[in-house]
Amino acid sequence: MILFEDEDYVFVNKPPFLSTLEDRREKINLLGLARDYTGDAQVCHRLDKDTSGVLAIAKHPEAYRHMSLQFEKRQVVKVYHAVVDGNHGFQDTLVDLPILKQDDGIVKISKREGKPAQTYFTTLESYRLHTLVECRPVTGRMHQIRIHLSTLSASITGDEMYGGKPFFLSAVKRGFNLKKQTEEQPIMKRMALHAFSLTFTTLAGEEKTVEAPYPKDMRVLIKQLGENR
């Protein structure tokens, strides 16, 4: 789970289905676990509960301020990987559309009321019915990657909130047989979005990149897509 650690920071590979911050509905969250590990821990940013991947945690207030300032000035390079529905050939494709957060926890594109948001997309691998995409958000709006991909008709696989469809093996595997009296389950029980890397500057002034390997469910999905082209 720990990807990198020094005297100032600990970077973890957040598993899916774990909230970043305290959640009234759940006892366990990443911030609580981090404070059990190092008492003054503060998370420097957040990931959606269903999103896996690299997350930066500061061990003391000075480290937190240092990282927060980099996020504020957009000096942290964030790279996400997503499996999306459909076949797409993105090459540094920029989506520059403002985002409005609504009271129901969903966001929408609103040129009149939304806050500026920019994301770059590049295709990493094409499959028959899906595409593995690198996502580089410039800004850090809520659900930014998810809504921006949906505007390209490339909703994240499994992200039903923004038009994505669950991935069933029967859709790509020839001769797929389901056991009698059982219902087929999607390979990923969440959206296929993973925070792959963060590039930042340490307190000592060194540039550092921390990468997070895919969790098991995303590895299985990509393996199946590759085997069933």
N, C-alpha and C positions, 0 to 999 in steps of 0.2 A: 504493500500500500504506500510506503514511503519511497518517493522517487529521488529526492535530493534533500540534503539537510546540511546547514552550517550553523554558526552561532546566532544568526539572525532570522533564518527562515526554515520552514519545513514544507516541502512540496509533496502532496499526496495524490494518488490516483483514486479519485472518488468513485466508489461503486455506484451503479444505478440504484434507484429506489431509496436513496438516503438523502434527507434534506440537508442543505448546507447550514442553515440557521435554525434556531429553536422553533419548533412547530407544536402548537397546543395539542394537536391530535396524536403526536408521536413522542415517545420518551427519548428515543435515540436520535441524535443529529451529529453532523460532523464537527460543529463548533464545540459541543460538549465533549466529544471524544478527544479533540485537540487539546482542550483545557485539562483533561485528565493526564495528558502526556506532558504538556508544558503550561504552567499555570496562567500566564498572561497572554495566551494565544488569542489572536484576532484573525478572522479570515479577511483576505484583502479584496475579494470579489466573490461572486456566487455563481453557482450553476443550478439550472433547473433540477428538480428532484430526480427526474428520469434520465438526465444527462450524466454520462460517465466522463472521467478524464481528469486532467491535471488541474489542481487547485492550490493556490499559494496561501500559506498561513504564516503570519508574522509572530515571532516569539516575544517581542517587546515593542513598546509604543514608538520608538524611533524607527524601527524597521517597518512598522505599519504605515507611518507617515511617509517614509521614503517610497514605499510601493504604491500607496494611494495617490501620491503626486504623479507618479509615472502613468498610472491609469487615467488620471484626470487630464494629463497633457497628451494622452494617446501615444505614449512612448512604448508601451508594452505591446509586443506583437503576439496576437492570439490566433492560433490556427486550429480549426475544428475539421473533423471528417464526418461526412454524412452519406448514408445511402439514400438515394432519392428515387421516386417512381419515374419511369420513363427513361428514354435514351437521350442524353444531352451532350453536346460538345462545347463546354464552356472554356474560354481562354481569357483569364483575367476579366471576366464579365462583371461589370459594376452595376449593382442595384443601388440607386440613390433615391430612396423614397422615405418620406417622414412617417413616423410611427406614433400612434395615439394609444395610450393605455386606457382601457375601459374599466368601469366599475366591476364587471363580472370576471376580471382576471384574464381576459382575452385582449389581444391588441388588434388594431386595424390600420391600414394605410389611410392617412388623412393629410392632404396637402395644405389644408387650411389650419387645422389644429394640432397636427402632429409635430414631434421633435425630429430634427434632422437625423438621418441614419444612413450609413453607407456600408455595403458589404461587397467584397470581391469573391468570385467563384471560379474555380478551375477544375475541369474534369481530370480525375486521376486514373479511372478505369471504367470502361463501358462493358455492360453485360447485355443480355438480350432484352430484358424489360426494365432494367435498373441501371443506375450510374453511381459510382463512388466519387464524391465531390470534395475538394478542399475548399473550406470557407474561411475567409479572412475578414472579420468584422473590424471596421475602423472605429465605429462608435460602439457603445455598450448598452443598447436599449433592451428592454424586456422582450423576449421571444423574437429578437431581431432576425436571426438566421432563419428561423422557422417561417416567419411571414414573408421575408424577402424571397426565399426559395419558392414559396407558393405563388408569388407573382410571376415566376418564370415557368409556371406549370411543371414544377419539379418539387412537389411537396415531399418532405422527409417520410420515408417508408415507416409506417406505424404511427405517424403523427396525425391522428384523426381530427384533432382540433383545427388543423390548418390544411385539411384535404388529403392527407396521406392515407395509404391503404395498408392494412396488416399484410405481412409476407407469409404466405402459406407455401410449403414445399410442393404441394400438388400443382401449383401454378407453373412450375418450371421443370419438375422431374417427371420424365416419361415413365409410364407404368407404375406410378405411385399408387400404392394400395394402403388404405386405412383399415385398421382392425375393425371388425364388425361391432356395432353398437358403441363406437367411440366417436367423438367429435374432434376434428382436426384443430390443433392449436397453432397459433403463429409461432415462428421460430424465435422472434423477439417479442416479448410482452411489453414493449415500450417503443418509443421512437428511436430510429437508428442514428443517433447523434452523439459524437464523442469529442471531448476537448483534447486535441492531440498534443499541442505544445504551447508553451509560453516562453517568450524571449524578453528578458528584462535586464536591468543593471543592478548589480549588488551594491551594498553600502561602500565597498572598497573601490567601486567604479568599474568593475569588470562586467562585460556583457556575458550573459549566461542563458542557454536554452535548455529547458527541461521538457522531455517528451514522455508521454504516457502510453504504454501498450494497450491495445484493445482488450476489453473484458471478453469473457468467454462467449456471451450471446452474440456480440458483434463479429467475433472471429468465425463463429459457426455460420452466420448469415453470409459473410463474404466468401467463405469456403464453398458454400452451396451455390452461390451465384456463379463462382468461377467454374465449378464442376458441371453445371447445367446450362452452359451457354447455348 
